[in-house]
Amino acid sequence: MEIIIAVCALLVGMVIGYILFRYVLKQGYNKSIEDAKKEAEAIKNQKMLEVKEKFLNKKSELEKEVQQHNSKLQQIENKLKQRELSLNQHHDELNRKKQELDSQRQSIDAQRANVEKKKAELDVLQAKEREKLETISGLSAEEAKEHLIEAMKDEAKTQAQQYINEIVDDAKMTANKEAKKIIIQSIQRVASETAIENSVSIFHLDSDEIKGRVIGREGRNIRALESATGTELVVDDTPEAIVISAFDPVRREICRLALHQLVADGRIHPARIEEVVAKVKKQVEEEIIETGKRTAIDMGIHGLHPDLLRIIGKMKYRSSYGQNLLQHARETANLCAVMAAELGLNPKKARRAGLLHDIGKVPDEDPETPHALYGAKLAEQCKEKPDICNAIGAHHDEMEMTTLLAPIVQVCDAISGARPGARREIVEAYIKRLHDLEQLGMSYPGVTKTYAIQAGRELRVIVGADQISDADLENLSNDIAKKIQDEMTYPGQVKITVIRETRAVSFAK
């Protein structure tokens, strides 16, 4: 019984304990839910505060941007207002100036109308006065003008001829005293040097079969040779020959020597061509320098700059009117030395100036200045003395002469170029020059015939005895000489002889 009671009591205790446990567990669960709700509410409030703070920050930034944008818009608006104000002022100024111009135009138109009216009145008065003068003199205005012009022409011609005769007579009287002065100052006539250059060279071949090898496949050999030498080759025009065309004679010589070596060697291809041309260029350059040195030694001229020696050597490959330029320079130098010695001047300086006088004809580049001035510039750069530079630059009257060497070089240059056989011309140019010389003489009234004789060095003019008097012969000769000097190009000088003859013919029957 006690056991049953004890068991029952245990069971009751366990039931009561279980009930109490469930109660306590329920109370703890409710408390956890309340705590979680409170924590969630706190987190929610915190997030709401953060979102609100970010929103306020964004709102503040947007307000600042809007304020800056409004400020820029305000500045632009102010500028536009200022520009509009400026344009309005400019427009008002233009309107004012336009009104002023309109008023000035109206004033000018009124003045012009007044001037036209005055001019018409003056024309009427002039016409009346002219009619009175024509009535009094018995001549029209044009006739009176022609009479006056003819009278003034005759008087001027007479006075000019008298003046010329007086000058000539005075020169004849003082000729013996002023011999040296006349030689230096009076012989200034120099031939204009329009050089007729030899622009082609001929390279002869043993047979036309070699031409194909020179041309190469699709013309590559001839193109390589033309490119390397700067010349133009004409292969098909002349049998058993190749024409080398170039304005620069040094290039033609390089091309000719290179062709000679290539044909003799037999190996003709672009690489070999470039090799041979480079070798020949070096040989020609050495030959040029050696020629310059040898010329200076032969002429007894020392201390020349290396550049001047090279230029003198290049003269060997240059010609003028068929006259070799180096030979011309040597001849001029010798003439200068002889003339300077006769006049009591320094023959060494004269020989130096004569040798260098045409160095401007063989420049490395293409100068735009005349060869005399360019030569003087080169001599100055090479430290030549001022009197030598002046003689070089003044030998064609393109620079003022400051020393006695200058006219000596000028005269000797003309002597060397004008002596018989020194220079040659192309036949067509020679015939045209003679024809132009005769036609120039025929252009004067009273001339019946003209003859160019002595290879164009003398012009004989036959005039009609009934058209030109003896007193007019000298005037006509001077006029023709001056016109030839001004309009024609020729070597040396031209003598003009005017002939007037009177013939009396009768018949015995």
Secondary structure by P-SEA (a helix, b strand, c coil): caaaaaaaaaaaaaaaaaaaaaaaaaaaaaaaaaaaaaaaaaaaaaaaaaaaaaaaaaaaaaaaaaaaaaaaaaaaaaaaaaaaaaaaaaaaaaaaaaaaaaaaaaaaaaaaaaaaaaaaaaaaaaaaaaaaaaaaacccaaaaaaaaaaaaaaaaaaaaaaaaaaaaaaaaaacccaaaaaaccccccccccccccccbbbbbbcccccccccccccaaaaaaaaaaccccccccccccbbbbbcccaaaaaaaaaaaaaaaaaccccaaaaaaaaaaaaaaaaaaaaaaaaaaaaaaccccccaaaaaaaaaccccccccccaaaaaaaaaaaaaaaaaaacccaaaaaaaaaaccccccccccccccaaaaaaaaaaaacccaaaaaaaaccccccccccaaaaaaaaaaaaaacccccccccaaaaaaaaaaaaaaaacccccccccccccccbbbbbbbcccccccaaaaaaaaaaaaaaaccccccbbbbbbbbbbbbbbbcc
